[in-house]
């Protein structure tokens, strides 16, 4: 049986938005955990985890020197801050959702 942990066990996140695009950066606390995060927290994984929330493309940018990844989530905010009735029109909840994803520690 493999050991499981959640992204929040090894990293923290920040969120931003512009229009209907949410931007989530995930940074490991300890650089030794970056290879695990980079290998398992892919754009495909994030999109597959939240198919009803992320309707557009998910891009991932690797920031190797800073030990983090940046996700750009398209078509996620129901039109954005000024157009949406969404309670989280800024997309801040996406950082918490991503931090809750499980990783295989082995």
Protein Blocks (a to p, Z undefined) as FASTA:
>chain_A
ZZdddfklmcccddddehjaccdddddfblklmmmmmmmmcfklmmmmmmmlmmbdcddd
ddfknopaddddehklgnpjklpcbfblnommmmmmmmmpccdfZZ
